[in-house]
């Protein structure tokens, strides 16, 4: 009986230690690329609302999407509700995903983590934004994730060029950006 209790106690202890270790790992995991800085001061209330995806580095969850938009609103708990929508050209259908974002440190810094799948979070960092909160450059946790966003379906060339230069200086391969088509936006709405 004592041996059984010791084994159960050891197993519980190992599970607890593993869980605590995993929590510490994910809490301290890098959420922004080296050399990048999140915007400060940042006003989440100005950032809320609809953003059109102008360009992105393609990755699995957005592969084949056009007319991509993101909408942000506040949840009651202070986190940010994230609704991503787009039209999958190959599948000929609308796609939508809902997640939530939380500030990594201070709400005054545009360094967030976003989740679309339970306890797993990825970096979401606004690294450039104009004073009117109309255009944004967003970096993921590493150089595989980058978005150029706009409140309109296009972006002025001078801002686009400035964002591309900033991304290149950080090491992004901007020649690999996918430029979204917003000609048939009603397909997404």
C-alpha positions in Angstrom: 0.0 0.0 0.0 2.8 2.4 0.9 4.7 1.6 -2.3 1.5 2.3 -4.3 1.0 5.7 -2.6 4.6 6.7 -3.1 4.3 5.9 -6.8 1.1 7.9 -7.2 2.6 10.8 -5.2 5.7 10.7 -7.5 3.6 10.6 -10.6 1.5 13.5 -9.4 4.6 15.4 -8.6 6.1 14.8 -12.0 2.9 15.9 -13.8 2.8 19.0 -11.7 6.5 19.8 -12.4 6.0 19.2 -16.1 2.9 21.4 -16.1 4.7 24.2 -14.2 7.7 23.8 -16.5 5.5 24.1 -19.6 3.7 27.1 -18.2 7.0 28.8 -17.5 8.3 28.0 -21.0 5.3 29.4 -22.7 5.2 32.5 -20.5 8.8 33.3 -21.2 8.9 32.1 -24.8 10.1 34.7 -27.3 7.1 36.6 -28.9 8.9 39.1 -31.0 11.7 38.9 -33.6 15.2 40.0 -32.6 15.7 43.7 -33.3 12.0 44.4 -33.5 10.3 46.7 -31.0 6.6 46.9 -30.3 5.0 50.3 -30.6 4.9 52.3 -27.4 2.8 54.1 -26.4 0.0 52.0 -27.8 -3.8 52.6 -27.5 -5.7 49.4 -28.0 -9.0 51.4 -28.2 -7.7 53.1 -31.4 -6.6 49.8 -32.8 -10.0 48.1 -32.4 -12.2 47.6 -35.4 -11.7 46.3 -39.0 -8.4 46.0 -40.7 -7.8 44.8 -44.3 -4.8 42.6 -44.9 -2.8 44.2 -47.6 0.1 41.8 -47.5 1.4 38.8 -45.5 4.0 36.1 -45.4 2.0 33.1 -46.3 1.6 30.3 -43.8 -0.6 27.3 -43.3 -3.7 28.9 -41.7 -4.0 31.6 -44.4 -2.9 29.7 -47.4 -5.0 30.5 -50.4 -7.0 33.3 -48.8 -7.9 36.6 -50.5 -10.1 39.4 -49.3 -8.6 38.8 -45.8 -9.7 41.0 -43.0 -9.2 41.1 -39.2 -11.6 42.5 -36.7 -10.7 43.3 -33.2 -13.0 44.1 -30.2 -12.6 44.0 -26.4 -13.8 41.0 -24.4 -15.3 41.5 -21.0 -12.1 40.1 -19.3 -10.0 42.8 -21.1 -8.5 40.4 -23.7 -9.0 41.2 -27.4 -11.4 39.2 -29.5 -9.8 38.5 -32.9 -12.0 37.5 -35.9 -10.1 36.7 -39.1 -12.0 36.2 -42.3 -11.1 35.5 -45.9 -12.2 33.9 -49.1 -10.3 30.7 -50.0 -10.0 30.9 -53.7 -9.0 27.2 -54.2 -11.9 25.9 -52.1 -14.3 28.6 -53.3 -15.6 29.3 -49.8 -15.5 31.8 -46.9 -13.3 31.0 -44.0 -13.4 32.4 -40.5 -11.4 31.9 -37.3 -12.0 33.4 -33.9 -9.3 33.8 -31.3 -8.2 36.1 -28.5 -5.2 38.2 -27.8 -3.6 39.3 -24.5 -0.9 41.8 -23.8 2.4 40.2 -23.0 3.5 42.9 -20.6 1.9 46.4 -20.5 -1.3 47.5 -22.4 0.8 50.5 -23.3 3.0 48.3 -25.5 1.8 46.7 -28.7 3.3 43.3 -27.8 0.5 40.7 -27.7 0.1 37.0 -27.9 -2.8 35.6 -29.8 -4.5 32.2 -29.6 -6.8 30.4 -32.0 -6.3 27.0 -30.3 -6.8 26.8 -26.6 -3.7 27.4 -24.5 -1.3 27.8 -27.4 -0.3 31.4 -28.1 1.8 33.0 -30.8 3.4 36.5 -31.0 1.4 39.4 -32.4 3.4 42.6 -32.4 2.5 46.0 -33.9 6.0 47.3 -34.9 4.8 50.3 -36.9 1.6 52.3 -36.9 0.7 55.8 -38.1 -0.6 58.4 -35.7 -4.2 58.0 -36.9 -4.1 54.2 -36.5 -4.9 53.7 -40.2 -1.9 51.6 -41.3 0.0 49.0 -39.3 3.0 46.7 -39.7 2.6 43.5 -37.6 5.3 41.0 -36.8 4.8 37.5 -35.4 7.2 35.9 -33.0 9.9 35.3 -35.7 10.7 36.2 -39.3 8.1 33.7 -40.7 5.2 36.0 -39.8 4.5 39.5 -41.1 1.4 41.4 -42.0 0.7 44.9 -43.5 -2.7 46.1 -42.5 -4.9 49.1 -43.5 -8.3 50.4 -42.6 -8.9 50.7 -46.3 -8.4 48.1 -49.1 -5.2 49.8 -50.2 -2.3 51.6 -48.6 -0.4 54.7 -49.8 2.9 53.9 -51.6 5.0 56.0 -49.2 3.7 54.1 -46.1 4.0 50.7 -47.9 7.6 51.5 -48.9 8.5 52.6 -45.3 7.0 49.4 -43.9 8.8 47.2 -46.4 12.1 48.9 -45.6 11.6 48.4 -41.9 10.8 44.7 -42.5 13.8 44.2 -44.7 16.1 45.8 -42.0 14.8 43.3 -39.5 15.6 40.4 -41.9 12.2 39.7 -43.4 12.2 38.4 -47.0 9.7 40.9 -48.3 9.9 39.5 -51.8 7.9 36.5 -50.4 5.0 38.6 -49.4 1.5 37.6 -50.7 -0.4 40.8 -51.7 -4.1 40.4 -51.0 -6.8 41.1 -53.6 -9.8 43.0 -52.2 -11.7 43.4 -55.5 -14.5 41.1 -54.4 -14.7 42.0 -50.7 -18.3 40.9 -50.5 -17.1 37.3 -50.8 -15.7 37.7 -47.3 -18.4 39.8 -45.6 
